[in-house]
Amino acid sequence: MNELFQDPVFLLIFVFVAGGFLAALTRILRIRLTGIKTVATVVGLAEHDDFDGDGMKRTIEVFVSYQTEDGRFIEGTLSNPSWQFSIGNQIRIRYDKDDPEHPVYTGKA
């Protein structure tokens, strides 16, 4: 393993992947803590099969519709949620007012 960390190409890839993971995690945590709360309705579901180094991986997207606090109606996407949804479910979300199309699921309504 030590030899890998001496390879500049590996280090560059490692830093890029780790940085992307940390940025996504930071965004989710920030929205969970400070995002605007609302209730959304599940309006669609999509499953995608992707291949990665470990084989086939299923990705689930949940499409939700909700009204922002300034009155706009938004259709946003939850990616790979940890809970199983059905169309018509009412759920609690939080969203960033500057990026409302990418809300974060916070629980059942």
PyRosetta script that sets phi, psi and omega in degrees:
from pyrosetta import init, pose_from_sequence

init()
pose = pose_from_sequence("MNELFQDPVFLLIFVFVAGGFLAALTRILRIRLTGIKTVATVVGLAEHDDFDGDGMKRTIEVFVSYQTEDGRFIEGTLSNPSWQFSIGNQIRIRYDKDDPEHPVYTGKA")
pose.set_psi(1, -36.4)
pose.set_omega(1, -180.0)
pose.set_phi(2, -61.0)
pose.set_psi(2, -31.8)
pose.set_omega(2, 179.6)
pose.set_phi(3, -65.4)
pose.set_psi(3, -35.0)
pose.set_omega(3, 179.6)
pose.set_phi(4, -61.8)
pose.set_psi(4, -41.4)
pose.set_omega(4, -178.2)
pose.set_phi(5, -72.5)
pose.set_psi(5, -7.5)
pose.set_omega(5, 175.1)
pose.set_phi(6, -93.8)
pose.set_psi(6, -10.5)
pose.set_omega(6, 179.1)
pose.set_phi(7, -84.6)
pose.set_psi(7, 117.4)
pose.set_omega(7, -176.8)
pose.set_phi(8, -61.9)
pose.set_psi(8, -33.3)
pose.set_omega(8, 179.1)
pose.set_phi(9, -67.1)
pose.set_psi(9, -45.1)
pose.set_omega(9, 178.0)
pose.set_phi(10, -60.7)
pose.set_psi(10, -44.4)
pose.set_omega(10, 180.0)
pose.set_phi(11, -60.6)
pose.set_psi(11, -42.1)
pose.set_omega(11, 179.4)
pose.set_phi(12, -63.2)
pose.set_psi(12, -45.8)
pose.set_omega(12, 178.3)
pose.set_phi(13, -64.3)
pose.set_psi(13, -43.4)
pose.set_omega(13, -179.8)
pose.set_phi(14, -60.2)
pose.set_psi(14, -46.6)
pose.set_omega(14, -179.6)
pose.set_phi(15, -64.2)
pose.set_psi(15, -41.0)
pose.set_omega(15, 179.2)
pose.set_phi(16, -62.6)
pose.set_psi(16, -48.1)
pose.set_omega(16, -179.0)
pose.set_phi(17, -66.4)
pose.set_psi(17, -46.4)
pose.set_omega(17, 179.9)
pose.set_phi(18, -63.0)
pose.set_psi(18, -40.3)
pose.set_omega(18, 178.5)
pose.set_phi(19, -63.9)
pose.set_psi(19, -41.1)
pose.set_omega(19, 177.5)
pose.set_phi(20, -64.4)
pose.set_psi(20, -42.0)
pose.set_omega(20, 178.2)
pose.set_phi(21, -62.8)
pose.set_psi(21, -46.2)
pose.set_omega(21, -179.5)
pose.set_phi(22, -65.6)
pose.set_psi(22, -37.2)
pose.set_omega(22, 178.1)
pose.set_phi(23, -64.5)
pose.set_psi(23, -43.8)
pose.set_omega(23, 179.3)
pose.set_phi(24, -64.9)
pose.set_psi(24, -43.6)
pose.set_omega(24, 179.6)
pose.set_phi(25, -63.6)
pose.set_psi(25, -42.0)
pose.set_omega(25, 178.8)
pose.set_phi(26, -63.1)
pose.set_psi(26, -41.5)
pose.set_omega(26, 179.0)
pose.set_phi(27, -62.5)
pose.set_psi(27, -46.9)
pose.set_omega(27, -179.8)
pose.set_phi(28, -61.8)
pose.set_psi(28, -46.4)
pose.set_omega(28, 179.7)
pose.set_phi(29, -63.4)
pose.set_psi(29, -40.8)
pose.set_omega(29, 179.0)
pose.set_phi(30, -61.9)
pose.set_psi(30, -44.6)
pose.set_omega(30, -179.9)
pose.set_phi(31, -68.2)
pose.set_psi(31, -39.9)
pose.set_omega(31, 178.1)
pose.set_phi(32, -61.2)
pose.set_psi(32, -34.0)
pose.set_omega(32, -177.6)
pose.set_phi(33, -87.3)
pose.set_psi(33, -37.3)
pose.set_omega(33, -171.8)
pose.set_phi(34, -123.2)
pose.set_psi(34, -2.9)
pose.set_omega(34, -177.8)
pose.set_phi(35, -67.4)
pose.set_psi(35, 161.8)
pose.set_omega(35, 179.7)
pose.set_phi(36, -80.3)
pose.set_psi(36, 129.0)
pose.set_omega(36, -178.4)
pose.set_phi(37, -82.5)
pose.set_psi(37, 142.0)
pose.set_omega(37, 171.8)
pose.set_phi(38, -162.5)
pose.set_psi(38, 174.5)
pose.set_omega(38, 176.1)
pose.set_phi(39, -108.2)
pose.set_psi(39, 138.0)
pose.set_omega(39, -179.9)
pose.set_phi(40, -123.1)
pose.set_psi(40, 159.4)
pose.set_omega(40, 175.4)
pose.set_phi(41, -111.3)
pose.set_psi(41, 132.0)
pose.set_omega(41, 175.8)
pose.set_phi(42, -72.6)
pose.set_psi(42, 121.2)
pose.set_omega(42, -177.0)
pose.set_phi(43, -114.3)
pose.set_psi(43, -7.8)
pose.set_omega(43, 179.1)
pose.set_phi(44, -169.8)
pose.set_psi(44, 156.5)
pose.set_omega(44, 177.9)
pose.set_phi(45, -134.8)
pose.set_psi(45, 142.4)
pose.set_omega(45, 176.8)
pose.set_phi(46, -140.9)
pose.set_psi(46, 135.6)
pose.set_omega(46, 176.4)
pose.set_phi(47, -114.4)
pose.set_psi(47, 137.9)
pose.set_omega(47, 179.0)
pose.set_phi(48, -129.5)
pose.set_psi(48, 138.2)
pose.set_omega(48, 173.9)
pose.set_phi(49, -101.0)
pose.set_psi(49, 124.7)
pose.set_omega(49, 179.0)
pose.set_phi(50, -122.2)
pose.set_psi(50, 152.3)
pose.set_omega(50, 176.8)
pose.set_phi(51, -109.4)
pose.set_psi(51, 132.8)
pose.set_omega(51, 175.1)
pose.set_phi(52, -131.7)
pose.set_psi(52, -169.1)
pose.set_omega(52, -177.8)
pose.set_phi(53, -61.1)
pose.set_psi(53, -22.1)
pose.set_omega(53, -179.1)
pose.set_phi(54, -98.8)
pose.set_psi(54, 7.0)
pose.set_omega(54, -179.2)
pose.set_phi(55, 109.0)
pose.set_psi(55, -155.6)
pose.set_omega(55, -177.7)
pose.set_phi(56, -75.4)
pose.set_psi(56, 140.1)
pose.set_omega(56, -179.1)
pose.set_phi(57, -132.7)
pose.set_psi(57, 130.3)
pose.set_omega(57, 179.6)
pose.set_phi(58, -94.5)
pose.set_psi(58, 128.5)
pose.set_omega(58, 176.8)
pose.set_phi(59, -111.6)
pose.set_psi(59, 133.7)
pose.set_omega(59, 179.1)
pose.set_phi(60, -116.1)
pose.set_psi(60, 129.9)
pose.set_omega(60, 174.2)
pose.set_phi(61, -111.9)
pose.set_psi(61, 138.0)
pose.set_omega(61, 177.9)
pose.set_phi(62, -116.2)
pose.set_psi(62, 123.0)
pose.set_omega(62, 179.4)
pose.set_phi(63, -96.7)
pose.set_psi(63, 128.5)
pose.set_omega(63, -177.9)
pose.set_phi(64, -125.7)
pose.set_psi(64, 152.7)
pose.set_omega(64, 177.8)
pose.set_phi(65, -122.6)
pose.set_psi(65, 137.3)
pose.set_omega(65, -179.3)
pose.set_phi(66, -160.1)
pose.set_psi(66, 166.5)
pose.set_omega(66, 179.3)
pose.set_phi(67, -106.5)
pose.set_psi(67, 131.9)
pose.set_omega(67, 177.7)
pose.set_phi(68, -78.7)
pose.set_psi(68, 167.0)
pose.set_omega(68, -178.2)
pose.set_phi(69, -66.4)
pose.set_psi(69, -18.2)
pose.set_omega(69, 176.5)
pose.set_phi(70, -93.9)
pose.set_psi(70, 9.8)
pose.set_omega(70, 172.6)
pose.set_phi(71, 94.4)
pose.set_psi(71, -3.8)
pose.set_omega(71, 179.1)
pose.set_phi(72, -76.2)
pose.set_psi(72, 146.7)
pose.set_omega(72, 173.1)
pose.set_phi(73, -98.1)
pose.set_psi(73, 128.1)
pose.set_omega(73, -174.4)
pose.set_phi(74, -122.2)
pose.set_psi(74, 141.7)
pose.set_omega(74, 166.4)
pose.set_phi(75, -110.9)
pose.set_psi(75, 115.6)
pose.set_omega(75, -177.3)
pose.set_phi(76, -115.7)
pose.set_psi(76, 175.5)
pose.set_omega(76, -177.2)
pose.set_phi(77, -127.5)
pose.set_psi(77, 131.6)
pose.set_omega(77, 169.9)
pose.set_phi(78, -102.3)
pose.set_psi(78, 126.5)
pose.set_omega(78, 179.5)
pose.set_phi(79, -103.8)
pose.set_psi(79, 133.2)
pose.set_omega(79, 178.3)
pose.set_phi(80, 47.1)
pose.set_psi(80, 54.9)
pose.set_omega(80, 177.5)
pose.set_phi(81, -67.5)
pose.set_psi(81, 157.1)
pose.set_omega(81, -177.2)
pose.set_phi(82, -90.7)
pose.set_psi(82, 0.6)
pose.set_omega(82, -177.7)
pose.set_phi(83, -120.3)
pose.set_psi(83, 149.0)
pose.set_omega(83, 179.5)
pose.set_phi(84, -86.9)
pose.set_psi(84, 130.4)
pose.set_omega(84, -175.9)
pose.set_phi(85, -113.3)
pose.set_psi(85, 158.3)
pose.set_omega(85, 171.2)
pose.set_phi(86, -128.4)
pose.set_psi(86, 150.4)
pose.set_omega(86, 177.3)
pose.set_phi(87, -60.0)
pose.set_psi(87, 133.3)
pose.set_omega(87, -178.3)
pose.set_phi(88, 99.2)
pose.set_psi(88, -15.1)
pose.set_omega(88, 177.2)
pose.set_phi(89, -58.1)
pose.set_psi(89, 140.2)
pose.set_omega(89, 171.2)
pose.set_phi(90, -97.4)
pose.set_psi(90, 128.0)
pose.set_omega(90, -178.2)
pose.set_phi(91, -132.6)
pose.set_psi(91, 157.8)
pose.set_omega(91, 174.2)
pose.set_phi(92, -92.6)
pose.set_psi(92, 136.7)
pose.set_omega(92, 177.4)
pose.set_phi(93, -136.1)
pose.set_psi(93, 167.3)
pose.set_omega(93, 167.4)
pose.set_phi(94, -128.9)
pose.set_psi(94, 147.2)
pose.set_omega(94, 179.6)
pose.set_phi(95, -139.0)
pose.set_psi(95, 158.2)
pose.set_omega(95, 175.5)
pose.set_phi(96, -89.5)
pose.set_psi(96, 126.4)
pose.set_omega(96, -177.5)
pose.set_phi(97, -60.6)
pose.set_psi(97, -24.1)
pose.set_omega(97, 179.1)
pose.set_phi(98, -88.4)
pose.set_psi(98, -9.2)
pose.set_omega(98, -179.8)
pose.set_phi(99, -149.1)
pose.set_psi(99, 62.9)
pose.set_omega(99, -172.6)
pose.set_phi(100, -70.0)
pose.set_psi(100, -14.3)
pose.set_omega(100, -178.1)
pose.set_phi(101, -74.3)
pose.set_psi(101, -7.0)
pose.set_omega(101, -178.4)
pose.set_phi(102, -125.8)
pose.set_psi(102, 70.3)
pose.set_omega(102, -179.4)
pose.set_phi(103, -74.2)
pose.set_psi(103, 170.5)
pose.set_omega(103, 177.7)
pose.set_phi(104, -119.8)
pose.set_psi(104, 129.5)
pose.set_omega(104, 178.3)
pose.set_phi(105, -70.9)
pose.set_psi(105, 132.8)
pose.set_omega(105, 179.0)
pose.set_phi(106, -122.1)
pose.set_psi(106, -10.0)
pose.set_omega(106, 176.4)
pose.set_phi(107, 156.4)
pose.set_psi(107, 175.2)
pose.set_omega(107, 176.5)
pose.set_phi(108, -73.1)
pose.set_psi(108, 146.7)
pose.set_omega(108, 178.7)
pose.set_phi(109, -83.4)
pose.dump_pdb("model.pdb")
